[in-house]
Amino acid sequence: MTSDGAALSVLSSEFDPTGLSIAVIASRFNTDITDRLVAGAVDCFTSHGLNPESLEIIRVPGAWELPQATSVVLQLNRYDAIVTLGCVIRGETPHFDYVCSTANDGLAALSREASTPILFGGLTTDNQEQALARAQEGPNNKGYEAAEAALQMVDLYARLNAN
């Protein structure tokens, strides 16, 4: 995002996403939100020319399971990028902190070691209203933003590997 809230897209002019294969791993927990995040990611990918058949949507029970599934998906070595999507809404117990930390730390560790871009489009909000605001239709949807970042990273990796 730019400082004024406008989406920032930095893809090289020769970038062509039509042949890419992307995994979107999404939590089922808070599905009313995560379904919107998935829709935002799919919208981004298809608006950039990716064939919808090149997307695989993989569902996991909750945000806690995102790193586990991502680790297995990485081992398949068949995706150009992995986008993870989840939503954890703060409750009355510290469980929120544990789930958020596990998802974040697990995905961060995997992304440091992987040669495949891994993007984390996880929402960690205080309430349902904040989550809905981040899962609205359009380019401000956090699923859309994670997908756009995935395209940027695939493009960057390709340019780095070409040098």
Sine and cosine of phi, psi and omega as CSV:
sin_phi,cos_phi,sin_psi,cos_psi,sin_omega,cos_omega
0.00,0.00,0.54,-0.84,0.13,-0.99
-1.00,0.09,0.18,-0.98,-0.03,-1.00
-0.91,0.41,-0.35,0.94,0.03,-1.00
-1.00,-0.04,0.09,1.00,0.05,-1.00
1.00,-0.02,-0.04,1.00,0.01,-1.00
-0.98,0.18,0.58,-0.82,0.01,-1.00
-0.91,0.42,0.61,-0.79,0.00,-1.00
-0.92,-0.39,0.87,-0.49,0.02,-1.00
-0.87,-0.48,0.87,-0.49,0.00,-1.00
-0.81,-0.59,1.00,0.09,0.05,-1.00
-0.90,-0.44,0.65,-0.76,0.01,-1.00
-0.91,0.42,0.44,-0.90,-0.08,-1.00
-0.89,0.45,-0.44,0.90,-0.01,-1.00
-1.00,-0.04,0.04,1.00,0.00,-1.00
-0.92,0.39,0.78,-0.62,0.00,-1.00
-0.76,-0.65,0.96,-0.27,-0.06,-1.00
-0.99,0.12,0.01,1.00,-0.16,-0.99
-0.88,0.48,-0.46,0.89,-0.03,-1.00
-0.99,-0.12,0.12,0.99,-0.06,-1.00
-0.97,0.23,0.41,-0.91,0.13,-0.99
-0.83,-0.56,0.83,-0.56,-0.11,-0.99
-0.82,-0.57,0.70,-0.72,0.15,-0.99
-0.98,-0.20,0.74,-0.67,0.12,-0.99
-0.90,-0.43,0.92,-0.40,0.00,-1.00
-0.97,-0.25,0.87,-0.49,-0.10,-0.99
-0.78,-0.63,0.61,-0.80,0.05,-1.00
-0.96,0.29,0.60,-0.80,0.13,-0.99
-0.99,0.10,-0.43,0.90,-0.01,-1.00
-0.90,0.43,0.68,-0.73,-0.11,-0.99
0.85,0.52,0.73,0.69,-0.10,-1.00
-0.86,0.51,-0.47,0.88,0.04,-1.00
-0.88,0.47,-0.47,0.88,0.05,-1.00
-1.00,0.00,-0.74,0.67,-0.10,-1.00
-0.91,0.40,-0.51,0.86,0.09,-1.00
-0.88,0.47,-0.61,0.80,0.04,-1.00
-0.94,0.35,-0.59,0.80,0.05,-1.00
-0.91,0.41,-0.68,0.73,0.04,-1.00
-0.88,0.48,-0.71,0.71,0.02,-1.00
-0.87,0.50,-0.64,0.77,0.04,-1.00
-0.90,0.44,-0.66,0.75,0.02,-1.00
-0.91,0.42,-0.72,0.69,0.01,-1.00
-0.87,0.49,-0.68,0.73,0.03,-1.00
-0.86,0.51,-0.70,0.71,0.02,-1.00
-0.88,0.47,-0.78,0.62,-0.04,-1.00
-0.86,0.51,-0.72,0.69,-0.04,-1.00
-0.94,0.33,-0.55,0.84,0.02,-1.00
-0.94,0.34,-0.34,0.94,0.08,-1.00
-1.00,-0.06,0.09,1.00,0.11,-0.99
0.99,-0.17,0.08,1.00,0.02,-1.00
-0.97,0.24,0.70,-0.72,0.04,-1.00
-0.93,0.36,0.79,-0.61,0.01,-1.00
-0.82,0.58,-0.46,0.89,0.03,-1.00
-0.95,0.32,-0.21,0.98,0.03,-1.00
-1.00,0.04,0.01,1.00,0.02,-1.00
-0.97,-0.25,0.72,-0.69,0.13,-0.99
-0.89,-0.46,0.86,-0.50,0.04,-1.00
-1.00,-0.08,0.86,-0.51,-0.02,-1.00
-0.89,-0.45,0.80,-0.60,-0.02,-1.00
-0.97,-0.24,0.66,-0.75,0.09,-1.00
-0.83,-0.55,0.33,-0.94,-0.06,-1.00
-0.86,0.52,-0.74,0.68,-0.06,-1.00
-0.45,-0.89,-0.04,-1.00,-0.02,-1.00
-0.89,0.45,-0.52,0.85,0.02,-1.00
-0.83,0.56,-0.59,0.81,-0.07,-1.00
-1.00,0.09,-0.11,0.99,-0.01,-1.00
-0.84,0.54,-0.74,0.67,0.02,-1.00
-0.90,0.44,-0.60,0.80,-0.01,-1.00
-0.89,0.46,-0.76,0.65,-0.01,-1.00
-0.91,0.40,-0.62,0.78,0.01,-1.00
-0.88,0.47,-0.64,0.77,0.02,-1.00
-0.87,0.50,-0.70,0.72,0.00,-1.00
-0.93,0.37,-0.68,0.73,0.00,-1.00
-0.89,0.46,-0.62,0.78,0.06,-1.00
-0.86,0.52,-0.65,0.76,-0.03,-1.00
-0.91,0.41,-0.37,0.93,0.03,-1.00
-0.94,0.35,-0.43,0.90,0.06,-1.00
0.80,0.60,0.67,0.74,0.00,-1.00
-0.81,-0.59,0.16,0.99,-0.02,-1.00
-0.85,-0.52,0.56,-0.83,0.05,-1.00
-0.99,0.12,-0.37,0.93,0.06,-1.00
-0.34,-0.94,0.38,-0.93,0.05,-1.00
-0.79,-0.62,0.80,-0.60,0.06,-1.00
-0.93,-0.37,0.82,-0.58,0.02,-1.00
-0.95,-0.31,0.69,-0.73,-0.06,-1.00
-0.73,-0.69,0.72,-0.69,0.03,-1.00
-0.37,-0.93,0.14,-0.99,0.03,-1.00
-0.55,-0.84,0.86,-0.50,0.07,-1.00
-0.87,-0.50,0.86,-0.52,-0.01,-1.00
-0.96,-0.29,0.77,-0.64,-0.05,-1.00
-0.84,0.54,0.69,-0.72,0.08,-1.00
-0.90,-0.43,-0.43,-0.90,-0.06,-1.00
-1.00,-0.06,-0.06,1.00,-0.05,-1.00
-0.86,-0.51,0.21,-0.98,0.01,-1.00
-0.95,0.30,-0.01,1.00,0.00,-1.00
-0.78,0.62,-0.64,0.77,0.04,-1.00
-0.78,0.63,-0.75,0.66,-0.04,-1.00
-0.89,0.46,-0.65,0.76,-0.02,-1.00
-0.92,0.39,-0.70,0.71,-0.02,-1.00
-0.91,0.42,-0.72,0.69,-0.01,-1.00
-0.88,0.48,-0.72,0.70,-0.01,-1.00
-0.89,0.45,-0.69,0.73,-0.01,-1.00
-0.89,0.45,-0.72,0.69,0.01,-1.00
-0.89,0.46,-0.76,0.65,-0.03,-1.00
-0.89,0.45,-0.78,0.62,-0.05,-1.00
-0.91,0.41,-0.64,0.76,0.00,-1.00
-0.91,0.42,-0.71,0.71,0.01,-1.00
-0.94,0.35,-0.60,0.80,0.04,-1.00
-0.89,0.45,-0.69,0.73,0.01,-1.00
-0.89,0.45,-0.70,0.71,0.03,-1.00
-0.89,0.46,-0.67,0.74,-0.08,-1.00
-0.93,0.38,-0.50,0.86,0.03,-1.00
-0.93,0.37,-0.47,0.88,-0.07,-1.00
-0.99,-0.16,-0.31,0.95,-0.12,-0.99
-1.00,0.08,0.53,-0.85,0.13,-0.99
-1.00,-0.06,0.04,1.00,0.07,-1.00
-0.96,-0.29,0.75,-0.66,0.05,-1.00
-0.88,0.47,0.72,-0.69,0.07,-1.00
-0.86,-0.52,0.83,-0.56,-0.02,-1.00
-0.92,-0.40,0.62,-0.78,-0.03,-1.00
-0.92,-0.38,0.97,-0.24,0.07,-1.00
-0.97,-0.23,0.80,0.60,-0.04,-1.00
-1.00,-0.07,0.74,-0.68,0.08,-1.00
-1.00,-0.07,0.71,-0.70,0.11,-0.99
-0.77,-0.63,0.99,-0.11,-0.15,-0.99
-0.87,-0.50,0.29,-0.96,0.02,-1.00
-0.99,0.15,-0.42,0.91,-0.05,-1.00
-0.40,-0.92,0.13,-0.99,-0.04,-1.00
-0.89,0.46,-0.62,0.78,-0.03,-1.00
-0.89,0.47,-0.67,0.74,0.04,-1.00
-0.89,0.45,-0.65,0.76,0.01,-1.00
-0.90,0.43,-0.72,0.69,0.01,-1.00
-0.88,0.48,-0.61,0.79,0.01,-1.00
-0.89,0.45,-0.49,0.87,-0.03,-1.00
-1.00,-0.02,-0.09,1.00,-0.01,-1.00
-0.89,-0.45,0.38,0.93,0.01,-1.00
-0.95,0.32,0.27,-0.96,0.04,-1.00
-0.93,0.38,0.54,-0.84,0.11,-0.99
0.95,-0.30,-0.08,-1.00,-0.12,-0.99
-0.95,0.33,-0.16,0.99,0.07,-1.00
-1.00,0.03,-0.06,1.00,0.09,-1.00
-0.91,0.41,0.75,-0.66,-0.06,-1.00
-0.92,0.39,-0.42,0.91,0.13,-0.99
-0.93,0.36,-0.66,0.75,0.07,-1.00
-0.87,0.49,-0.73,0.68,-0.01,-1.00
-0.88,0.47,-0.66,0.75,0.02,-1.00
-0.91,0.42,-0.64,0.77,0.03,-1.00
-0.91,0.42,-0.67,0.74,0.02,-1.00
-0.90,0.43,-0.64,0.77,0.07,-1.00
-0.90,0.43,-0.58,0.81,0.05,-1.00
-0.89,0.46,-0.70,0.72,0.04,-1.00
-0.88,0.47,-0.66,0.75,0.03,-1.00
-0.89,0.46,-0.65,0.76,-0.02,-1.00
-0.94,0.33,-0.63,0.78,0.07,-1.00
-0.88,0.48,-0.70,0.72,0.04,-1.00
-0.88,0.48,-0.72,0.69,0.01,-1.00
-0.88,0.47,-0.73,0.68,0.01,-1.00
-0.86,0.51,-0.66,0.75,0.00,-1.00
-0.90,0.44,-0.67,0.74,0.01,-1.00
-0.92,0.38,-0.62,0.78,0.03,-1.00
-0.92,0.40,-0.67,0.74,0.00,-1.00
-0.94,0.35,-0.39,0.92,0.01,-1.00
-0.98,0.22,-0.29,0.96,-0.01,-1.00
-1.00,-0.04,0.00,0.00,0.00,0.00
